[in-house]
């Protein structure tokens, strides 16, 4: 009688080692066919395409692009029109004077160029910030995908265990009727099976919960994007160089937070240049014309004669310059310089953090890889041999039900520990890839 069937349809997290999840498979079992479900690469592409949060962040880029055009706007010219008429007691007719003037503030010190430069560096900073958000989104998506694979694999394992316990109960029904075992052992096997059913129910709920979590970074449910509801967990090995120094150098060049710190420093320097340019005073140049129509000769109300006046036109031009007493205060310059210093310190901190995180992620990756190898090369096989031996002993009446259940529980714990080790390896791999500025690829 066979109590367990250990054929595995897909591995929860096959990463850097190209592992097969069939360590518990029977020697004569055939390999499971490759899954045609949703791969991690396809899921990540869908997250990038449909994520509502990422679409919201991309609007910041559009806003920053518009800021460049706004920065290039010059001061608007001002057109003024004035009408005046002199009134005198003599009753002499006075013509209306009309004055038309065009004035414009002239920017000096390269203010417009400085504004455009600062706006462009702000755009670059925004783009790098969106890239950092995208990497965090990928990290969350990878964690959810790995967890969903692990929960699915754990459910398969528990279902197999439940099937095995049901087989034990069926066998004990026959043995009890034959008088080989008593009612106590028969009832104990039924209790163990019924209790384990609760674990299967909980595992099934965990699978549903983990699948719902996949929709959070995706922004919609899986069935709205993919035709298949199955996950392809056959991940590819991590092929990056294992030289930690090379990984650190790559991180300092490509990592999103380091690039964001560089962009922040450039933007702070451009803002300092803009603050310096704004200290230049802007003169206002005005050009205008005053016209006064002519009058004919006549007699006023007192009977006195007056001479005719001809039409006159006066062209005037003026330049007004503000007195820069406010420039005695250098507060804006000091604030801009302080921001540059902060950005420089932030860049140094980002570089130190990047190096520390890459080295830590590399250590965790190596440790997780070693744990997976240990499970695959030793723990799983030994647990399987113990279970097979205890199963054979129980069939021949040489072992108790409790001994069989203990061996079964030990084998289950070993396999679940193996799944957790693979999940840890997946997490460490994603952290390492993101840490060196790569797009995750499992």
VENGI-V591281 format. One record per backbone hydrogen bond with DSSP energy under -0.5 kcal/mol. CO is the residue of the C=O (numbers start at 0). NH is the residue of the N-H. Records with the same first field share a line. If there is no record, write none. Layout:
# VENGI-V591281
CO->NH, NH
This chain:
# VENGI-V591281
0->2
12->14
14->17
21->24
25->28
36->38
37->231
38->42
39->43
40->44
41->45
42->46
43->47
44->48
45->49
46->50
50->54
51->55
52->56
53->57
54->58
55->58, 59
56->59, 60
57->60, 61
58->62
59->63
60->64
61->65
62->66
63->67
64->67, 68
65->69
66->70
67->71
69->72
77->79, 102
79->100
81->98
83->96
87->90
89->300
94->85
95->292
96->83
97->290
98->81
99->288
100->79
101->286
102->77
103->284
104->106
107->110
109->113
110->114
111->115
112->116
113->117
114->118
115->119
116->120
117->121
118->122
119->123
120->124
121->125
122->126
123->127
124->128
125->129
126->130
127->131
128->132
129->133
130->134
131->135
132->136
133->137
134->138
135->139
136->140
137->141
138->142
139->143
140->144
141->145
142->146
143->147
144->148
145->149
146->150
147->151
148->152
149->153
150->154
151->155
152->156
153->157
154->158
155->159
156->160
157->161
158->162
159->163
160->164
161->165
162->166
163->167
164->168
165->169
166->170
167->171
168->172
169->173
170->174
171->175
172->176
173->177
174->178, 179, 180
175->178
181->185
182->186
183->187
184->188
185->189
186->190
187->191
188->192
189->193
190->194
191->195
192->196
193->197
194->197, 198
195->199
196->200
197->201
198->202
199->203
200->204
201->205
202->206
203->207
204->208
205->209
206->210
207->211
208->212
209->213
211->214
212->215, 216
213->217
214->218, 219
220->223
221->224, 225
229->37
230->232
232->13, 234
236->238
241->243
242->246
243->247
244->248
245->249
246->250
247->251
248->252
249->252, 253
250->254
254->258
255->259
256->260
257->261
258->262
259->263
260->264
261->265
262->266
263->267
264->268
265->269
266->270
267->271
268->272
269->273
270->274
271->275
272->276
273->277
275->278
276->279
280->282
282->105, 284
283->319
284->103
285->317
286->101
287->315
288->99
289->313
290->97
291->311
294->308
297->305
299->302
303->299
305->297
308->294
311->291
312->314
313->289, 315
315->287
317->285
319->283
321->323
322->324
323->326
324->327
325->328
327->329
329->333
330->334
331->335
332->336
333->337
334->338
335->339
336->340
337->341
338->342
339->343
340->344
341->345
342->346
343->347
344->348
345->349
346->350
347->351
348->352
349->353
350->354
351->355
352->356
353->357
354->358
355->359
356->360
357->361
358->362
359->363
360->364
361->365
362->366
363->367
364->368
365->369
366->370
367->371
368->372
369->373
370->374
371->375
372->376
373->377, 378
374->379
377->381
378->382
379->383
380->384
381->385
382->386
383->387
384->388
385->389
386->390
387->391
388->392
389->393
390->394
391->395
392->397, 398
393->396
399->403
400->404
401->405
402->406
403->407
404->408
405->409
406->410
407->411
408->412
409->413
410->414
411->415
412->416
413->417
414->418
415->419
416->420
417->421
418->422
419->423
420->424
421->425
422->426
423->427
424->428
425->429
426->430
427->431
428->432
429->433
430->434
431->435
432->437
433->436
441->235
